[in-house]
Amino acid sequence: MLIGEVARRSGVSARMLRHYHALGLVRPTGRTVGGYREYTPEDIRRILYVEGLRSLGLSLRQIARTLDDPGFTPSALIGDLIEESEARLKREHELLERLRTVDAAEPAGWPDVARIVELLHGLGSQNAARRQQAVLAPAEHASVPVEVLARAVLTESDPNVAGALRWALVRAGGDGVASVASGMASDDADVRRRAVLALAELPGDEATAVLMDALGDADMTVRSHAALALGVRGVTRAVPTLLGMVVEGANDVEAAELLGTFARDAAWADRIMSALVDALAAHTADSSVRMRLTQALAEMPGTIALNVLRQLAHDDDRPVALIAAALVGVLEERPNDETKTPQTSKRRIGPPRPHAERPADPDPT
């Protein structure tokens, strides 16, 4: 079969067939009666092999080696092609995301585009200082896209860069809550921790609602960050978690301070005092827990914890007794009218009393 007929039937152009011939990839091995070269069925079969391998992304040089090496096995080459294809797809996906990010920012001109691209390159740096510089650089032309900041804050492990990103999120003034909140659905506890820290700095009811959901997170650190943020916002639903933080020793000082703030409300004072005393009775064998609980009593407003601390000053646990005695001295010097506080608690330390004896819980919301 002559070259024109082969080109017509195979779909490979005559020019490409001549190129194959010049490379020694496929040469016509037959001869016509007149002495012209023609392609034998075996040659045509080789052409089809070449085209098939080209469709898999092999170069002509790779194809030649593949067809001419009788010991060739395809597994290694196919594996390499898969890796190359995956890398290429990753690059294409990154390019697509970059283009979408630029488009979402609605740039007014090329200076805006340049600023966004510069930010994206900076955030992709391996150097933490470079990433931080990219976030803090003044945006003279385009505002920083909230989605970019949110995506970066969920993946950033360096604390300084993460802090800069959270600052930029607040400064951006856009609605970044939904973008950051997506991190709370991650199976990775580190991602959820980064998300809750960012949400803690974002204002508004939407962020508060997500933080309240985070109180039920399986990770203690996530719950602690959420409780501290909610406590600052005055959300009483955080109180049980704050009490648990004192027991566990997770940011217990901050948690105790917030419990003291909530206890300024008479409706919550007795409940918080009761919970602290119950925890003391439940952890008689754990001195470190009882020491933290004793110190938390000192954060209660006015002198409402004075009677309990006087009892603890005679506790069998020597370190607890010493701390309590010192705190009694401080509270006894505190003026009774220092703050407007509920009446001093006279509850004795002992086994937890039945739930029915506690005053009805105020509305946690």
C-alpha positions, 0 to 999 in steps of 0.5 A: 500500500502506497503512502497516499492510501495509507494516509487516507485509511489510517488518518495519519497525514502523509507528511507525518508518515514521512516524518516517521520514516525520517526518524526511523520509526516506521519505514515501508518495507515492501516494494511494488513491481515498479520498485516503489516503496510500499507499506506492508500490513506489518508496517501499517500495524506499527503505524497504529501502534505508534498512534496508540502510544502517542495518544497516551502521551508518549514522545516519539523517542519513547515510542521508538524505544518501546517498540524496538526493545523486545524486553520492554514492559509497559508497567514502569512507563505507564506509572511514569505517565500517570505521575506526569499526568497527575502533576500536569493536572495539579498545575492546571487546577492551581491555574484555574483556582488562581484565575477564579480568585482573580476574577472573584476579586473583580479587579478594575485594572491590571495593577489590581491583578498584579497585586492579587497575583503577588499575594498568591505567590507570596502565600505559596512561598516556603518561607514563613517571613515571605508569607507574612510579608505578603499578607501585611503588604499594603493593598494600594490597588486591590482589596485582598480577596476574603476567600484567599485569606480564609483558605490560607488561614486554614492551612497556615501552621506558622503562628505569626503568619496565621496571626497576620492572616486573621488580622487581615481577615478582620481588616478586609471587612468582608463576609469571611465567616462562611469561608472560614467555617468550612474548616470546622467540617474537616477531619483534621483537628489542626484545621478545625483549631485554625478555623475556630481561632479565626472565627474568634476574631470575626464579629457578628452573630454568624461567627457566634453561632459557629463558635457555639456549635464548636463547643461540641467538637471532639477536640478539647483545644477546639472546644477551649478556643470556642468557649473563651471566645464565647465567654468574651462575647458574654454567651453563657452557653460557654460556662460548662466548657469553661468549668471543664477547662479549669478541671482539665487545665486547658487555658484554666486561668483564662477560663476561671477569669471568665467564670468570675465575670459570669458570676457577677450575674446573681442568676449564675453565681450560685450555679458556678459556685456549686459546680466548682465545689462539686468538682472539688468533691469529685477530684479528692485524689487529684491534687493538681485539679483541686489546686486549679479549682481552688485558684478559680474560686478566687476569681469569683466576684466580691467575697462569695467564695470566702466560706468555701476557701476557709474550709479549704484552708484546713484541707488534708491536701497541704498544697490546696490548704496553703493556696486557700489560706493565702486566698482567704487573706486576700479576700478578707481584705477585699471591701464587701462593697468592692463590686455589686455581687450576690450574697456570700455562699455558705455552701459546705464542701462535700459530695455533690448534691442532687441536681434538684437542689440547684436553682433552675438554670437561666436561659443559656442563650 
